Amino acid sequence: MKIVKIALLVVVAVVLLTGIGVYSGIFNFAADVPHWGTTIRLIEAARERSIVRQSEDVKVPANLDDARLVTSGAGEYAEMCTSCHLAPGMKDTEMRVGLYPKPPNLAALGAHRTPAQQFWIVKHGLKMTGMPAWGLTHDDERIWSMVAFLQKLPELTPAAYQELVAAGEGGHHHEEMGGENHEQNEAHEHGEVSEADEPPGKPPAHEHAPGTTEHEHEPRASKLPVTAAAAASAVDRFQNFLAKGDTAGAAAVLNPSVVIFESGEVEKSRAEYASHHLQADATFLKSAQIRVLSRAGGATGDFAWVATESELTTRGSKPVNMITTETMVLKRDQDTWRIAHIHWSSRKKE
């Protein structure tokens, strides 16, 4: 009986001391003041055991070595993770320096976790670390692409990392959509035309037949002011790179902070576009024929805009026949115009 009383007194004392500690504000929650050693060990032990247990039932897909999945994950990582977890050749960021506990440098740490554990952490996040639960905004496919990339990350040189990010295969592809929206997405909101609409013996104005890469503009397209002509050339270079399948060249024409509106989705950087639609757009344009109907534009200072209406056709088992509008805003970087905003929309040709 005496032992029970002592135990109860200890419990009451602990509760009282905890209450005093909580309501007095004596515990310092400042991120620049480390935990006590005992507190750190308890938190880390609880976190590690939780990760191991919670990830036990995660089923790892068999295609984590797939190059397309890895490059898709590279784009995701570059967009969402580098400010905290860094990248090959990258030094500390202002955000990472101020975080407590400091996020691990995944490029230097090596493969210290299993794919199942990485998936669980990325999807669900971690309390008391600042690690967000990406599963609230990203589907499992995108998260697995990041895991596939994380398995390769410790082996990458800075140059190899940049190549993977620029390649940006994978992510949300047009062929994943279905029905009428599939056709609109697959057309990349450009537009389509039948060659029968052209005068006899006259080549299409802005067409690249299957296997053709160059885009040529007809004089009937609206002539641009001299100040906007160079910006329009940058737009054409972007399209030509896509038609050639040169995704790195196309990405180089984009501003790193480019914002792209397409099919109801928004991509908020060059890296995000490279990891989602870029490769699919390039693949599609290889088999598309595009004819410019009209073009307008202008420029003020270091900014320009180019608006293009086109017709687009594809052949094959699922032919596409669309009228599209494309608006691009460009920003001049020294003597080079780069695309800062793209808005694609389309409708079926009647």
HUDA-V222211 format. One line per field, one symbol per residue. ss: DSSP state (A for helix, B for strand, O for the rest). phi: phi as a letter, one per 30 degrees, with the letter a starting at -180 (. if undefined). A space follows every 10 residues. Layout:
# HUDA-V222211
ss: ???
phi: ???
This chain:
# HUDA-V222211
ss: OAAAAAAAAA AAAAAAAAAA AAAAOOOOOO OOOOOOAAAA AAAAAAAAAA AAAAOOOOOO OOOOOOAAAA AAAAAAAAAA OAAAAOOOOO OOOAAAAOOO OOOOOAAAAO OOOOAAAAAA AAAAOBOOOO BOOAAAOOOA AAAAAAAAAA AAAOOOOAAA AAAAAAAOOO OOOAAAOOAA AAAAAAOOOO OOOOAAAOOO OOOOOOOOOO OOOOOOOOOO OOOOOAAAAA AAAAAAAAAA AAAAOOAAAA AAOBBBBBBB BBOOBBBOOA AAAAAOOAAA AAAAAOOBBB BBBBBBBBBB OOBBBBBBBB BBBBOOOOOB BBBBBBBBBB BBBOOBBBBB BBBBBBBBOO
phi: .ddddddddd dddddddddd ddddiddccd dccdddedde dddddddddd edddcdcdcd ddcddddddd dddddddddc cddccibeic cecdddecdb dddddddcdi ddbdeddddd dddcibdibi ddcdddbbdd dddddddedd dcedcddedd dddddddhdj idcedddbid dedddddhid kbacddddde icdedbbbde iccdcbcddd dedceedcdd dddddddedd ddddiddddd dddcdececb cahicbccad dddddccedd ddddddcccb bdcabbaabb icbbbbcbcb cbbbcjdbdc bbcbbbcbcc bdchccdbdc abbcbabddd
